Amino acid sequence: MTALARWCLRRRIVVIVLWLAAFAGVAAAAAVTGSAYSNNYEVPGTESGRASALLERAFPGQSGDSDTLVWHTDSTTVRAAAVRTTMTHTLKKVAELPGVAEVHGPYGGPGAGPSGGRGAQQISKDGHTAYASVVFDRATDDLDPAQVRKVVDTARAASGNGLQVELGGAGIALTEAPRAQLAEFIGLGAAAVVLFLAFGSLAATFLPIVTALAAVGTASAGITLLSHAMTVADFAPMLGMLIGLGVGIDYALFIVTRHRKGLRAGLPVGEAAVRAVSVSGRAVVFAGATVCIALLGMLILRLSFLNGVALAASLTVVLTVAASVTLLPALLGLIGMRALSRRERRRLAERGPTPERPAGFAARWSGFVERHPKLLGVAAAALMAVLALPTLGLHLGTSDQGNNPATSTTRKAYDLLAGGGAGDGRGSGFGPGFNGPLTLVGTLESAGDRVAFDKLPQRLRGTPGIAQVSAPGFDGSHSTGVITVVPTTSPQSRQTSDLVDHLRSEVLPAAEGASTLRVRVGGITASYDDFAAVIVGKLPLFIGVVVALGSLLLLLAFRSIGIPLKAALMNLAAVASSFGIVVAVFQWGWGSELLGLGSAGPIEPFLPVIMVSVLFGLSMDYQVFLVSRMYEEWQLTRNNRRAVRVGLAETSRVINSAAVIMIAVFAAFILSGDRTIAMFGIGLACAVALDAFVLRTLLVPALMHLLGGANWWLPSWLDRWLPRISIEPPPEPGAAGLPGPQGGEKPLVGV
């Protein structure tokens, strides 16, 4: 690490040019190739996945995403001449737009597209709401957002004079795709304020931000290229940006803080930068490795959808670590003594280097924790337990356009179709289940199978929880049949999930009888339920692997049984408590509409896995930076009380500053406009706040005071067997004028 730091300082211009060239090259390649992100969360091998595959082969026209144009009127009906004329003309204009293959409307006639006799079914019973199906000429992932925007603008231009026109569907949602620019600017602005207050130097303030932006920008373009090689979720770039900005600024903060400390101690610029990278850079690499290990733990789930997320986020973390130990020292050499504020430079010139000792609030707080470990430990544990309680009611399921912000056209279309969006509150529409119909796909091998399938709709109509059942449809060879079932409840309702289970376990097996007929249940709710079942089934293994690997790293680094065990418990506490807050906001709806996050609804099935990965990694960061200093003091004095007190006093300020920056960056992404990213933003911001201000500065030191020397116990046989690794280089007494371990200032490990 020392040799790398010296090389980057000597070749600072070369390093900066190489980073600029890497960013420009990857960005240019990404711009040329474009992105190929996916929003398909189906899991192959599940019942819904097999239903979707059968449907795609037998009915390719029905297997894609459905986009809907909805219109509603309160004063008259949609059959009125004026409304009919307006909407017939509008549907004709939409059908002629680039990218639109056809439009199926309720009126028939030129421009509306073939209705196939379905017109009456596309008008609500009270006649106040109607819809048309808009079929694009490409799959949703390949659509041009500009063409979709033209469809939305053309359709909504018909609104007025008591007529409301809205659009919904996966294709239409492209026009409401989240834009992270606002969230980025707010997060970076807040981070800049915190850094300036901490450093007092504009040059030092911008170093962590520039370093993080270089890494995140290169990673974002790299993720775009990665989407062509494997399945990458559509939210992966923004998630990577969220994680990269948070950890990137924090990692650079730790190194710059150490560099500034070396300058104040009288070291030359080059030597201070080398020492900073050699000391704090090692901790940064170790912390980044733990984040990547936690993220790559998703690979054991063997879900292509999550594989792409894991690799994309890991790529971002790897590049932020690389930038911190290469680009940052080059920039430190470039700005020289300007890493210190003018007042600090003037004081250094007048008084010379002076030893720095823990003082102020950090030292007082450390002493307070030492005096009252039992009381503070119980209070912290009680707070974490209360916040974790909502996690017990976690409901994984479909979060659809009914959870979008109330002002979005997709949410309005959803409500109109469901019957909850009529301005007069009369409940006009097609019912809550219309937005998430179930698709029953049957495999027919004989005449008896076809007879049984023909009789299935009658049996289904008498099943509680079903509002409508379509007539059977068959492919050309009559080897595959399809029936559409509209539940009485919304796609995200628990009752709809119960209906799926009831159909699969009782209704359909009874209908199949002794025949060879096999009917599979697909659709939005079924696919999300299957996805959630797969995730929940593998979650214990996943968490076990992540905890075990993280604990193993800490065991090797700190030669202790107690440190890894406490870290695992603290990480689980942070995850549970942050999930409790996510459940309260998104599932219970506490303030979700106020924050512009839409209505209450279930939690995305993939959220637990991704958040557990990210939170375990981030929690390990603070554990490493805090315990590293305690461990160094323990090795020097063998006094546990002093080790915990000094470690907390010397690291709490920089850990808290880093936490405030990360909280600001994560919380800013609540404004991204995307519900999933907002879940990550709130969950991660709350987890970091609890981790830094409750766990690492309160509960962890309280427990370590109570346990005493047992914190550092390791069986002698295990000590001999374990390989030795060190986060920090050995102290260099007197090196370049820096006091050694026994004189004045002690090296601040990990900071």
Beta strands, then each sheet from edge to edge (+ up, - down):
strand 1: 67-73
strand 2: 100-104
strand 3: 129-136
strand 4: 163-168
strand 5: 438-443
strand 6: 466-469
strand 7: 473-474
strand 8: 480-487
strand 9: 518-523
sheet 1: 2+ 3- 1+ 4-
sheet 2: 6+ 8- 5+ 9-
sheet 3: 6+ 8- 7+
end
